[in-house]
Amino acid sequence: MPANKYALLRYRVIDRCLGNQARLFPSKDDLREACEEALYGSLGEHISASTIEKDLWAMRNESELGYYAPIAYSKAERGYYYEDPEYSINEISLNDEDLLAIRFAAKTLDQFRDIPIFKQYENAIDKIVNRIAISPLGEDGDLSFVQFETAPSSAEQGILQRLCTAISDQHQVIFSYQKFNLEQTNVYTLEPYLLKEYRNRWYLIGYNVKKGSMQTFGLDRMSSLEITQEKFVIQSSFNADTFFKHSIGITQLSAEPQKVVLEVSPTQAAYLKTQPIHPSQVIHETSAQWARIELFVLETYELTSFILGLGSQARVLEPSSLAIRIQKELKASLQAYS
């Protein structure tokens, strides 16, 4: 089986240790600690001794790696060494595709370093980003030509961190909440169950104790959050893995999901093939002018917004209730320009 990227990086750390003339005969623990330091920083044991044993075996014997490293164990010195002191796996480099993929992953992780909830892992992120240089890619490893969507960093992140604690400890929370379209602020008592991100906004899903039902709240509209000492048990009917199974976006309705059929232009169909709107999506080619899209979803606000965003390149065939809603929204849009 081909080695994953982190295994390849461990091999290079081990190779560097075995070739270090200033510290001969590293033990298995020495190799493990060196790999942890290089990949994760000093934040605890992330690599097991058995992983190092497997790495040593792979470096010696794995034909797909092609190293056939002359690693031996000295009982007298209680450590490992290369029988050929001139040997190094650096002579067998990772290909450019592997190295670029590793750096791409490191850059992805790097964008989260300033978010408060990840502050406790900042040292580990620094280690991974900085020590990724153990793969000798040189200046060609620069990824300044790649721009990621900026991870949000705002006041809601402080609330996010506290809610993580409340959910983990199963404590009720009390908070003030102001909807976008209302001036007044209401106070809610909630059993927090799930945090979900959608379009760079965070949402809290939980059981409203007063109403006896599930509700969703945007963290950017919450204030005065209090974690109470009141413990709760998650409702047996709630399943985080399936709660949004039939939803597009953050809306979850009590209604049953239904088949939604759209016709879209070939250009939009091409986009949707590469980035489906929902896991249930099925595309049928119907003509040179249209392609048919079938979904099995709830009729949510986000679904309506998506269809409206396609403009003249989409039309709803089923259900009729959704088609009527889209027609009303389009007519209202036209009236706004009259």
N, C-alpha and C positions, 0 to 999 in steps of 0.2 A: 504494500500500500504506500503511495507517495506520502512523504512527510509533510506535515502542515508547517505553516510559516514559523510558528513559535518553536517548533522542534528544530527547524533549521537554524534558528538563532541560538538555541541552547547548544547545538553542535559546535557553533563557532566560539561560544564562551568556553566550552570544554576544551576545544582545540587550543585556545589562547592560554588556558591554565596549564595544559600539558606541555606547552612550548615555552612556559615562563621559566627561564634559567635562574631567576632570583628566588623562586619558591618551587623547588623540585618535589616530586612525589605527592601531589595533592590527594587527599582522601576523598571518599565519596561525599562526605559532608562538606568538604571544601568546595567540591564541584557544585553541589546543590546550592550552597550559599552564594557562590559566584553567579550562578544563573539567576537566582532570586534578585540579587543586587542589580544585575544588568537589566533585567526585564521588568521588575516590579518595584524596586527600591526596598528599603528596610521596614516594611510594614507587616511583617509576619511571614509565616511559612506558606508559600504558594506552590512550591514544587516538592513532591515527595521523593524519598530515596529510591523507590521503585521506578520512578520516572527516569532518574539518572541511570539506573541499571539498564533500563530499556534503551536509553540513548547510547550508552557505551556499546551495547550489543549491536545496535543498528549501525553505529559508526564502523564497527569491526566487520559486520557480516552482510548488511543490507545491500543487495545487488543493485537495486534501483537508485540508491545513493551513489554507489560507485566509489566510496571512500576507501573501503578495506583498510581502515586505519590500523597501524601496528600497535594497538594499545595493549599494554601488559600490566600486571599487578605485582608489586614487589612486597613480599611478605616481610622482609627485613625492614623496609622503610614504611610499610603499611600505607602504601599509596600507589597511584597509577603513573605510568610514564609511557613515552613512545620508544619502542625498541629502536627505531631509526630516528635519531635526534634531529635530523634535517626535515622530517616529515611535517607537513601542514596541510589541512584541508583547504586552505586559501588557494591552493593550486587548482582546486575544483570549485569554481565560483558558482554562486547562484546566478541564474540567468536574469536578464534585465527585467523581464516581466515579473518574476518573483520579488525582486528588490523593490520595484516600483509599487507593487501591491502592499508590501510591508510598510513603506513610507506613507502611502495613501491612508492606510488604517491608522497610523500614528497621527497624521494630520487631522483625521476625523475626530480622534479622541481629544486632541489638543484644543479644539474649539470650546470644550466644556470646562476648561480649567477655572474660569472666572465666575461660574455659577455657584452661589453660596452652598447649595446642597452637595456639590461635589468638592467643596473646599478641603474636606478631610482627606480627599484622595489626590490633592494637588501635587504632593511630593511624588506619588506614584506616577502621575501623568508626566511630570517633569522627567522622571527617570526613563520612562518608555520613550518619550520624544527625543531626549538627549542621547540616550545610550543606544538608540536604534542605529547609531553610526557604527556599531560593531560589524554591520554588514558593509563592506567597503564599496560604497556607491559614489563617494566623492561629491563634487559639486553638481554632478548630473542628477543627484537625488533631490535637488531643489524643486519644490512643488508650488512655487509662487504663482504658477500659471493656473492653479486650481483654486476656485473660490467657492466656499461652502455657504449655505444659508446660515446667517449668524444666529447662534443659539441665544435665546432671550435671557436678559439679565435685568430684572426689575424687582420692585418691592414684593411682588407675588412670590418670589423665590423663597423669601423668609417664611411665608405662610406655608409654602410647599414642604419645606423641611420639617416644620412642626406637625403638619398633617401626616407626614410619613411616620412620625413617632406615634401619633394618636392611632393610626390604623394598625401599626405593628403591635401596640400595647392594648388595642381594643378598648379605648376610652372615648366616651361621647365628647362632642365638641359643641360649643356655643359660639355663634358669630353673628355679626351684623352684615346685612346684604342689601345692596341697592341695585335694582334692575336698571338697564340702560334707559328704558322708556318711562321710568317713574322717578319722582323726586324723593319720596319717602324711603326710609330705611327700615327694614324689618329684621327681627332677631329670630334665629332658628336654632333648634337643638337637633343635632344630627348624629347618627351612628355612621362614622366614615368607613366606607368599604373599599373604594377604588379611586385612584388618580389616573386621569387620562389626558394625554396631550393631543391637541388637534389644531393644526395651522398655527403653531407657535404660541398657543394659549393652553393653559392648564385648567382642568375641570375636576371637581370633586363629585363623586357619586356616592350616595349614602341613603340610609333609611331615616326619613323624617318621623321623629317620634310622635309629634303632635298629630300629623296627618295620617300616619300609619301607612306610608307609601314611599317608594323610591323617588329621589329627586336629584337633579344635577345643578351644580353651582359653578360659575366661573370664578377662579381665584382672584382675578383682577378686580372683581366687584365685592370682595369680602374684606372685612375689617374687624378689629377688636376680637380676634380669635382667642378663645379660652379652651384649654384642654381640661375637662373635668375629671374628677375621680370616679365618676360613674362608669362602671364596666358594662360591656354588652357582648352578646353572642350573635354572630352573623346569622341573618335569616336563612333558613334552610333552602328557601326558594331562590336565593341569589347564587349565581355562578359567574365569576369574573370572566371566565374564558368564553362564555356564550352570551353574556349580557348584551353586547353590541353586535352579535352575529348577523343580524338582518338590518343593521343600521348603516347609513352613510353619514359620517360625521359624528356628532356628539349627542344627537337626539335619540331617545329611546321611548317608544310608544307602547301603550298597552294593547294596541290593535294587532291583528295578525298580519304577517308579511304577505305580500301578493306578487304575482307576476307583473312586471313592468316591461312593456315593449316600446322601444324607440326606433325610429329610423334616423340615421345620421349620414352625413356626407362621407364619401370615401376618405377624405382627409382626416376627419374626426375619427373615423373607424381605425385608421392607421395609428393615431395617437392612443386610442383606447386599447389597441392590441398590446402596445408596449407598456401602458400604465392603466390597468383596469380600474374602473370606478368602484368595483365591489368583487369579492371572490366568486360570487354566483354568476358573474357576467359571462354571457355566451354571444359570440358574434356570428351572424349568418350573412353571407354575401347574397344580395337579392338582385341588384341591377348595377348599371354603370353609374347611376345617379345616387343610389342609396344603399346602405348596409343596415341590417336589422340587428339591434342590440336587445337581448333579453336579460332581465335581472329578477331576482327574487328577494325583495326588500320591503322595508316599511316606507310609507309615503311621508317622508320627513321634509323639514324645511331645507336641509342641505341638498336633498335630491332635487327639489324644485329649483333651488339656486343654481345647481349644476346645469340643469336643462336650460334654464333661462340664459346662462352664460354661453351656451352654444349658439344662441341667436337663431338665424335663419338656416343654420346647418343641422338642425334637429327638429323632429316633431314626434309627439306622443301618440302612439296607436292604442295602447292599453295601459291602465284602466281609463275609462271615460272620465272618472272623477279627477284624475290627475291632468288629463287633457283640458278639461274645463278650467281648472285652476291656472294652468299655464296661459290659456287664452285670456283670462281675466287680468293676469299680471301684465301680459303684453299690451292689452288695450289700455290699462292704466298708465303704462310707460309712454304710449303714444299720446295720451291726453296730457301728460306732463310736458310735452313739447309743443302742444297746440296753443 
